[in-house]
């Protein structure tokens, strides 16, 4: 399985029975936005989704841009002696609030209810916002105003959370280049524009190479072992391209069917010739991503230098928990070294098994032989067929069980609200929450102790036309805090997935993988709904990038725990609980997670950091594959020939969010495993531990540094040992 695949994670009617938890003392009627002039940035709790037409999106983005400009201009009239936190930093935060809402709503709709018209409108929105951001002559003056305000005596009287927000704004302005002279600002804009174009080229090279590579076989004996169906389809593919006829048959191998050849064909030479089609994506001349990567590294290094950073990795780390690229690399290197003994033992065991399957002693393995030999290997120790659990996961029972579990742990109440999906131009019925599709559900979340409406979330779980990806959660609006910093307006978020859909006439059952996705994404929802900072921008999504996955990776842990599953998992026919032996096997499967996938992720993270930190010293002027192979040799499987680096297809390392930050997957996984160890010691259903988790990690949002949030919960610095134990690397 390719590493970029490993990095991707993206029809219910309303309940006929009440939820399994108590309703809040007072449940306000849903507030709808039927009369709002700008539905994409209305201030009502629940938006009017069916009014968000492509034309309305253009109207609202222009209105939001105009409003933002007006608010920024108003800030310029403030004299330094009249500056306050409210008319400077809060005004800055509010200036683009509606602009962010329009983009969030459009991004959400294009991915969950997409149409060509919405996609086109989204393109217009992106372009208009980009044009506005690139033409901001007032930015240097606003930066000066905010810098002056930040040094005023009244700042010292603010709460630590507000002082933290001030520092974050100043850093964001610095990153935006507000302090650069005009010529450097122009250069920064030019670099960013070229980087966007290179990002498009990087993706195009991946797609075009995957469609161009092919191998034509004219002798059927060279395809011994392939099924009759595969042969028929490969022959049709050759004829469709004019490479064969009925009289002169041939068989076409492309990236789409090459994997089957490596798994089934008994002719070693055919497998050897076929292997490049599975690993040489974006390597062909004219479509090689290596030069694209090198140019991106050059530009990113220059961009970081303009902003005063040693390299792009430090620039990225400035807004991360690590704080520096050296700390991030030290974490990765430490994990690699501690994992190496377990990995070496795994490699030795695998080579023995491969040798036995091949009938001779192997010191290295031909990569084109790996799949066919693997068919003759015993299952890995950590493997466990979770399909035996499926009969115990009736979909609605799982959803209700999850809500009940987290209701008890977090001290909140989930109440499903009545929904409606009216036709465009038709008002939503009174008392109902409007949704973008009839299958979408909506839940209000209240504090069980005092009835405060903390937030609401949509639940959209099943695939359909116009819905993309595997699973994702996103905030739709952060609620505005009260003047004293306490919870004011509720947050709003959505959980999107493509889980196993119901089929008429069949029981609706989830797989264990469905539970993994559901609990993982619900961790994000818990964070997005419960996180309320003293400033609206300090909602949970504002935490450091390498902490965002910690709550989701923590909350997914419950689906491996027998005690948690026992609270809701019942056989859909008999009502019997999951047998103890199955529960034991499931729990053991997580305690012995595959070490090879763990090492591949760490290797990718190391290569990503080294590229961004030491491009000129280690990579420039040298073949990417050679440097990558030498750098990662101690942690690589002993193949007989060099294997092209997967960096050419790792879009995460090219995208702005994860560039020089691929380590965050393992970083947050280590934090989550460590945090879960406290639940393991005190009880995974212990409401006291759950309340502390909510109080210290979820509720504060980003009002504190993530490192402090973690220390508040664990009472110490993070420890990677709990994660390493999952891979037998203690």
Number of C-alpha atoms within 10 A of each C-alpha: 6 12 15 15 9 10 13 11 13 14 16 16 9 14 13 6 6 11 16 15 17 14 18 21 12 11 14 10 11 18 16 22 24 23 10 15 13 22 25 29 26 20 17 15 19 23 26 26 22 20 24 22 18 20 12 16 25 18 15 25 25 17 16 24 19 14 17 19 17 12 16 21 14 13 22 15 10 15 10 14 9 10 19 17 18 11 14 23 23 17 17 19 15 18 22 17 19 23 22 16 22 25 21 17 20 24 18 19 21 20 17 21 16 17 16 11 13 21 17 12 20 20 11 16 23 14 12 15 16 11 11 13 13 11 9 12 11 14 18 17 14 20 18 16 20 23 16 13 22 21 10 14 9 12 16 12 9 12 12 14 18 23 16 16 23 21 13 13 17 18 14 13 18 15 19 16 22 22 17 16 10 13 9 15 17 13 14 21 16 13 18 14 12 15 21 15 11 18 18 11 15 25 17 15 22 21 15 13 21 19 13 12 17 17 17 16 18 16 11 12 11 16 21 14 13 17 13 9 9 14 16 11 15 20 23 20 18 20 18 12 9 9 17 19 13 9 6 9 16 22 24 23 23 20 22 13 16 19 18 17 24 26 19 18 19 18 15 16 13 19 26 15 12 23 20 20 22 18 17 21 25 24 20 13 8 10 19 18 25 19 16 19 20 19 16 21 24 17 19 21 22 19 24 19 14 18 20 13 16 15 22 26 27 24 23 23 21 17 17 22 20 20 15 16 25 15 14 26 22 12 18 23 16 13 22 21 14 16 23 17 14 18 24 17 11 16 17 15 12 16 19 16 19 23 17 15 16 14 9 10 13 15 13 14 16 16 19 24 19 14 16 20 18 15 12 13 13 8 10 12 11 16 15 16 11 14 11 12 20 20 19 25 24 20 23 14 18 21 16 17 20 21 21 21 20 20 22 18 20 24 16 28 27 26 21 19 19 15 23 20 21 19 11 12 9 11 18 22 14 13 15 18 25 29 22 22 16 16 17 23 25 23 18 24 26 27 18 20 11 11 16 19 24 23 28 25 26 20 17 24 21 19 18 12 9 13 20 18 14 15 20 21 22 19 23 22 27 26 24 20 20 13 10 9 16 13 22 18 21 22 27 24 23 25 20 28 25 20 21 17 16 15 10 8 6 7 13 20 22 23 19 20 15 19 21 18 22 26 23 26 27 25 23 27 27 23 27 30 30 29 29 32 27 25 25 26 23 23 29 28 19 17 22 20 21 24 25 20 23 27 25 24 25 22 21 19 18 21 20 21 17 18 14 17 21 15 15 21 22 22 16 18 10 9 10 11 16 20 12 11 9 16 19 13 17 22 16 18 19 17 18 18 20 19 21 19 14 18 19 18 20 24 22 23 25 25 24 24 26 20 25 25 22 15 17 15 10 15 19 16 10 10 11 21 18 14 17 23 17 10 16 16 12 13 19 17 19 17 14 13 10 12 15 17 20 18 22 25 24 21 18 18 23 24 13 14 12 18 20 30 25 24 25 23 21 22 24 21 23 23 26 26 23 22 22 22 17 15 16 13 10 13 15 19 18 15 18 16 19 20 17 17 23 20 17 19 25 25 24 24 28 27 26 19 17 21 17 16 22 22 15 16 17 18 10 11 12 17 13 20 15 20 24 22 15 19 22 16 20 14
